[in-house]
Amino acid sequence: MLHVSHAPSDYCCPFCAIAAGSAAAFTAWRGARVLVHISNRWYAHSPGHALVIPQAHYENVYALPDDLAGDVARTAGRVAAAMRRGYPCDGVTIRQNNEPAGGQDVWHLHTHVIPCQAGHRPQGAFPLVDDGKRARYAALLRDSLAALAPAADSTSAAP
Ligand SMILES: [Zn+2]
């Protein structure tokens, strides 16, 4: 295990706050150990950009236990399928950034699941998004995930 941290000692983790239930209107799914949350920023042609977040705090992929990494990866795959089915998108990009050099800027591991439209790469401006739009996409993704077959993994037992 590699131990590398960029979080300040007094870091107030926004994703631990989400795991504790804040901003629940933007959470599309909550399993036993991971949740799916609509990002507060998205690219211009990628509405409904989602994050798969472990509910326990691990800063980066170097620290993530293997079994939890499996839950995160399976959930990201399910979110991608739900987006392709329920969003107006033509494909999906999955990204996971580590350390500032790797593009990370929140010090709690998260995997981006980014809906894509033909001809528009998910890059460039990454502006804050209106809360009403976020809530609408959270509902859309919630419904689309619910329409998939149940997850056959440890994240399927929602509390
Ligand atoms: Zn955290």
Residues whose N, C-alpha, C, O or C-beta is under 5 A from the ligand:
A	BS01	ZN	C13 F15 C16 H57 H108
